[in-house]
Amino acid sequence: MISMNLADLIIMAVVYTNMVSQEVSQKYLNYFLFFSPGITITALFAAAFMIGREINRELRREISHYLLSLPFSRWELAFGRVLSGGLRGMVYMAPLLITTIFITWVFTGNIPSVLGILIILTTLFLVSVGTSGLSITMSLSTRSFEKFVTARGVVYYILFFCSSVFYPLDFIQQLGREGTLPQFLVLIAEMNPLSSGADTTRAFLFGHPAYSPFMLLNVALFALIFVLTASFAYLKILQG
Amino acid sequence: MVKEAVQIEAGGNYFHFYAAGIVITLLYSMAVFISYDIYEEADHGVIEYLLSLPISRRELVLGRAIGGGLRSFLYVAPLMLIVLLMIGITNPFRILIAFAALFLFAFGVSGMSITIAVSIKSHDRFDILLGALNAFIVRLSTTMYPVAFMPEQYATLAQFNPLTFAADIFRWGAGLEASLLANPFLSVLGILMFFSVFTFLGIIFYERQLEGGGWR
């Protein structure tokens, strides 16, 4: 995964910078700078999502009996799994976020304030635990690894490509107004937690798009829903 | 979103160019999957059963490579068809040539995947190595973007990438000639070389590992 994100940054982002129209990316200086926070958030998402694969394997191999014999409560176990998935996402994402901040500083001289960094980290942490919860919920809904992998692929691509990870949200909205992109896809992109995570990072790195508390609220709601759903689903499976 | 020059380099329509590239990326990703089956078989002790079958080791290995290639081709066929209908089939004869070359490409990728898997013998290491290889081999090809927009060093590597050959031959078959990097004959030749080397290597390595429980 590290190599994939590195390849995205040092190959794909560089090539797309030569291809993307300056009108689309001029607010961020160039597409490379716009794309860097997007790669950070995709790395966070992919790493946090890995917990689902592990839990699905545990489910198939019936390791739950061993887990139940451990000296802590079922709630602690369930919540711990969701949290650990989220923390993994943060640990994995950290070097990419540092690289993004460094690249932005080199090109623009901008460095986010301490408060800005705290808001970025809080937002990304919420995206990460929400993703972990989403992944666990999906992995518990089927014992078949193939079905889980298929569902994971669908969720990955909808959330990745229907977001502001690869293209600015105002460009997506413009396409919606022109009728090129269906309105429901525009709505998904606006509500997508990956959009909120990437745009929060961009807001404090470039000042564009303008930061809105809605971004934090959106990811907080996403995290709350999926942490609770995953914890309940995990408890139910453990007890079953 | 992309510059006008990109549309020109992509043969007039970057969307068609990209769609054709995605088919090749998917074909590659599916063909690589054969090695996970081999690891699963080793984990579950199915290899002993396979060795007891009345077929030679070589037939078994060749069958795995062909099976992997064929499966990936069947998986990708619906998307391939949609893309071809979207682009518009202008010359069915060319499409057939492209399909034949892509069959060989998929077998070659399966062979490459088997060669790496049986050389490493560790599922985790294989996962890491394949992840790294996939990340670079796909991005350093012309599946997603025309070579004209790549920095010089990347462009040089892309010209020798089997995915570039496959993308080129598929685009040629679909009638997107203006976007081709090289003569289609050279692309077919590149795919043939890739197929021959990796199918041959895959057979030798797998055959050796099968003997005396060497896959464990």
Interface residues (C-beta under 8 A of the other chain):
Chain A: M1 S3 M4 L6 A7 D8 I11 M12 V14 V15 Y16 N18 M19 V20 S21 V24 Y167 F171
Chain B: M1 V2 K3 V6 G131 A132 N134 A135 F136 V138 R139 L140 M144 Y145 F149 M150 P151 Y154
